[in-house]
């Protein structure tokens, strides 16, 4: 039986980090079997960037593709390369040289999904979580030139986030080129530790008409090696 790794943080009320200005997650029962209701039903309050989620180009560009019109072929059973960046520290820049091994794998397999594993998901819902490493904008640009279309990461942003400002250079590079960003992944280290030769991922958003992003259920499994 295929082993499927869940790359998604659970949504737990009161325990989901949110960027400034974004709604906090809540799940409130509106019907309850215990109270005599016909069924259990919850009302959800969340944003398009709650928890593990996807950024569509429309997130930063008025003429960008909204989330309901993304090309699902690059998000469904898609071959992925995982870059091991677990040595990076808080607010440390990820440069092109750090990606050398992953770049060779992208070239070898023609992968269109690159996942950045910093190990930062271990800080989920702590004050340390926003102090993650960040990707160099030029490195992001060169990844796109290689054919990478989806950039996933176990951090809240590929850009530098501080108490004073939130940069968006990488967002503009990737989304401005029609690429896709997936944020707040978890368990990417499991994929590295298992040593899978061919990683497949599904990163599917809700079909939210005209929206800039969506929470997702991200999963990965080992695909058969190709000759």
N, C-alpha and C positions, 0 to 999 in steps of 0.2 A: 504494500500500500504506500502511496506517495506521502511523504512527510511535508505538511504545509506549515510554514512559519508565519505567524501573525506579526505584521510590522506596524500594528496600529495601537496607539495608546487608548486605554479604556476611557470613556467619557463618564466621569463621576462628578456629580454636582459639588461645587466648592473646591474641586481639585484639578481644574483644567486651566492652565495659564492662558491669559489673553493679552494681546497687545493693547496699548492705550487707545481708547476710543472704540474698541471692539466689544460686542456684547459678551457677558458671562454665560456659561452654560448652566441650564437647569432642566430638570425633568420632574414635572408635577402631575400626580395622579388626578385625572378629571372624572374617571369612572373606576370603581373598585368592586371586585367580587366580595371582598370582606364587608363592604358597606351595602351590599344588596344589589349592586349594579349587574348588568347583563354580562359584562366582561371587564377586564383590566385594560385601561387606556390612559396613556400619558400625554400631556401637553409639553412640547419641547420649546425651549428658548435657546437659540444658538446663532452664530454668525457663519458666514461663508468661509471663514478661516478658523473655525473652532477645531481644536485637537489636530489629529493627523488629517491633512487636507491638501488640496491641489489649488495652485494659482493659475488661472487662465490669462492670456494676454490682455484681456479687457480689464484686469485688475489695475493696470497702470496706463493703458492706452484706450482712449475713447473709441478708436476704430479697430481695436483688437478683438480677437475671437472670444466670445463668451463661453462659459464652461459647458453649456449644452450642445455646442457645435464643435467641440474638440474632436480630433481624429482618434477614435477609440482603438484603432489598430496599433498605436504605439503605447497603449496603456493596458492591453489585454494579452496575457501570456507572452509578454515581451522579454526578449533576452536582455539581461542586465549585467553590468560590471560593477563590482563593489570596490571602491578605493579605500585602502586601510590608512586612515589618518588619525589613529588613536593616540599618537604621540603629541598631537597639537594641544596647546594650552589655551587658557582664557584669552579672548581677544587677539589670538595669534593668526596671522594671515596665512592662508593656504595658497601657495604659489605653484606655478606650472611644474617646477621640479619635483614637488611633493606628489604629483600625479603621474610620474613617469611610468611606473609599472601598470597602472590602470589604463593609461593612454595606449600602451602596447596591446593590452587585452581588447580595448575598444577597436583598435585597428585590425586585430587578428579575427575578431568575431563579427565585426560590423555592427556592434551593439549601438542602439539608439537611446538606451537608458543608462545613466551613470548614477550610482548611489554613493554618497560621501559618508563613510562611517568614521565619525570622530569619537564615538562612545559617549557623546554628550547627553544621550537620552537617559543616562543614569541620574542626571540632575533634574529630571522632569518635576515640575511643581515645587521647585526650591528657588531661593534667591539667586543661585548660581546659574540657573538655566539660561537667562538672557545674556550671560557673559561668554557665550560660545565663541569658538574660532570662526573665521569668515573667509570666503573665497575671494581671491583677487579677480577684479573685473576683466583684466586681460586674459587670465586663464579661462574664464567663462567664455570669452569670445573665441578663443582657440578651440575649446571643446565643441562649440557649435560648428566651427569650420570642419571639424572631424566628422560631423554627422550626428552628434549627440542632440537629441530633441527633448529629452526629459532629464531634468536634474533633480534628484531626490536627496534628502539629507535628514540626519537625526538631530536637527537643531531647529530653532524657531524661524531662522532666516539664513539665506546664504550670505547676507550682508552684515556688516558690523552694527551691533545694537549697543548703545550706551544709555546712561541715565539722561544725557543731555541731547542726544540726537539718534536718529535711526537712518542709516544710509540706505540707498536703494539702487546703487550702481549696477549690481549683478541682476537685480530684478529687471531693470531697464534693458540691459544687454540681452538677457535670455527671452523675456517676454516680448521685447521689441523685435526680436527675430522670429517670432511665432513659436518659440519654445514653450515648455511647460515646466513649472517648479512644483515639487512635492515637499512639504515641510512637516516637521514633527514626527518623523518615522521613529521606530524603535526596533531593537533586536537585530540591527544590521550586523552587529558583532557576531551573532549566532551564525549568520551566513558565512562570514570569514572563517570562524572556528571550525565549521563543518567541512571546509575545504571543497565545496561543490565546484565541479569543473564548469557547469553550465547552469546559471541561475535564471529562472523565469519569474516574472512578477506581474501581478495585476493590480492596477492603481485606479480603480474606476470611481468617478464622481457621480453624484446624483444629477439627473437631467433638470437643472434649475434654469429655466428659460431666462436668458438675458443677464445672468449673474456672472460675477467676477471670479468665483471659486466655489469650492464645495468640500465638506468633510468627505472622507473616503474610508473604505476598508481595504487596507493594503496587505497583500499576502505574497509569499514567495515559496517556490519549490524547486527541486532539482530536475532539470530537463535531461533528456537523453543526449549523450555526446554525439556530435555530428562528425561524420568522416572527414 
